[in-house]
Amino acid sequence: MARFVTEPALRWSDMDSFGHVNNNQYMVLLEEARVAMMFTVAAEAGLPGFREGVVVARHEIDYILPVTVPADVRVEIRTEEPGNASFALAYEVFADGKLCARARSVLVPYDTAEGRPRRLTEPERAFLRRWQD
């Protein structure tokens, strides 16, 4: 099973008044994991295109268990088969080894100079396939 794994840090400010990580903060955790994969790892692989422009077209999330601070958090990302001009990332968020959330994002490569979506390159598609189950 090929997955990208990262361990973002929780902050006390991530908690809501009920002592749980606020539902909006999950999006921040997903963003931090996605940025590590698509900006850092892809750029290190010689693929700067994601760093130059990618937009989120859709998010969906299922909350399974509450997360409290402090906790050791792990986000695992797998990719679905990329299309020509979009791709999806599926996430699992774990806290202290327990599955706490599942999420999915649809992303679109974006040409910021032209101000419009663009097609995925074949090297980008190959990079995304690296993380498929």
C-alpha positions, 0 to 999 in steps of 0.5 A: 500500500503506497501512501504519503505519510506526514505528522503535522503538529497540533497546537493548543489553539486548534482546540475548540471550547469542548476541548477537541480539535475544531472541525475547521482545523482538520482542513488545516491538517489536511492542507499541511499534509498536502503541501508537504506532498505536493510542494516539497516532495514533488519539487524535490522530484523535479516537479515544480508545477504543483507549487506554481499553482493548484486549487481545491475544487472540492473537500469532503470529510467524515469525522470518526473520533474527536482529537484532543491536544496533546496527541501524536497526529499522522496523516496518510494520503493516497491518490486516486487515478488522476484525470487529465485536468484534475486529481483526487487525494484521499486522507486518513487522519490518525491520533495516537494510532486511532483513525479519527477522520477520513477526507477527500479533496479534488484538486485542479492544476492552475496556471496562475500567469494565465489565470486558468486551469491547466492539464496535468503533465505526464510526469505529474501524473506519474508522481501522483500514481506513486501514491496510489493503493 
